[in-house]
Every structure is written in C-alpha cells, then in structure tokens.
Amino acid sequence: MDAKQREIADKIKKILVDNLRLPEEDLTDDAKLFGDDIGLDSVDSLEIIAGIDQEFGVSMMGVDREHFQTIETLSKYVMDNLDK
C-alpha cells in the first residue's frame, strides 16, 4: 500500500470508528468487514457509503460488493475514483 492509499485507509478507519463505534484495534487493513472478522451488516454499509461520500466526494452507490470486503479494498476503490 503506497502513502496515498495509506492516508485514505486511515481516514476510512476513522469513519468506521466514529460512525459505527468500532474498536480501532480490530480494524486491520485485511480484516473482513462483513462476516466473521468485523461482522458488519447492510445497514452499516450505508453508514460507510455516506461517510466515504462526505469525506472524499466518492460515490459508492451501486458499487460491487468486492470493493467492500476490507479497508484495503475500500481504500483502493476510493483512490482509483478520487478524480472521477
């Protein structure tokens, strides 16, 4: 992960901590957000979408679920779509 993606990942972690009240120590870059690792649900995904849109101006509506798997996949999607 390069420095730009690292910065984005750190901001996404902050969104998850602030909006979903998740413990920061559980949020590794490769932890599965949905399922056994973190255990988020579809309502939580709406909070993530809103937080990313507000923080980065990147819309996540209608985005494939593969981009929501981990903080790393989310940060890559945001980085790839910042200037679109």
N, C-alpha and C positions, 0 to 999 in steps of 0.2 A: 504494500500500500504506500503510495507516494505521499508527500507532505500535504498536498491539496486534498486528497481523499481522506487523509488522517484528520484534517481540520473539519471536514464535513461529517465524518463519523463521530467525532467528539460532540459536534452540535446535535446530531441525531440522538446520541446517548442522553444529552441534556433534555431534549424533547421528551424522551421516554421517562426519564426520572421526574421531570416537572409535571408532565401531563398525566402520566399513568402511575406515578408514585412507585416506580420500580427501584429496587436497591441497585445502586450503580455498580457494586462489586459483582453482581450477577450478569452484567451486560458486557460480555466479551464480544469481540468482532465476529466470531463464528458461531455464537450461541443461536440455536434455532428459536426465532421469536414466537412461532406458533407450534404447539406440540409440547413435548416433554421438557425442554430446557427452560423456557420463559413462560410458556402457557398462555399467550395472548389469544384473544378471540376476535370475531368480526367487528364488534363494537370498538375494540382497541385499535383495529386497523383504521377506523375512521378518525380517531384521535391522531394517529401517525400521519395520515394524509393531510389533515388540517394543519398540523404542526410543521410539516415539511413545506407545504404551500406558503404558510405565513413566514417561515424563516428564510426560505430560499427562492420563493416565487416559482417553484416547480410543481406542476400539477401531477398528482399520482392517480387521478380518477381513471378507471378503466385499464390500469397497468396490470400486466400479467403477474400472477402470484409469485412467480420465480424471483421477482425483484424485492419481495417482502420476506424472504427467507431468513436473512441475517442482517446485522448492522452493516456488514461489509457489502452485501448485495444492494442494500438501500443506498449506501454512500456512493457506490459506483454508478447507480442509476441517476442519482442527483447530479453527480459530477458530469456525467455524459449529457445531461439535459439542461444544464445551467444557462446556456446561451441560446436556447431554442425558443 
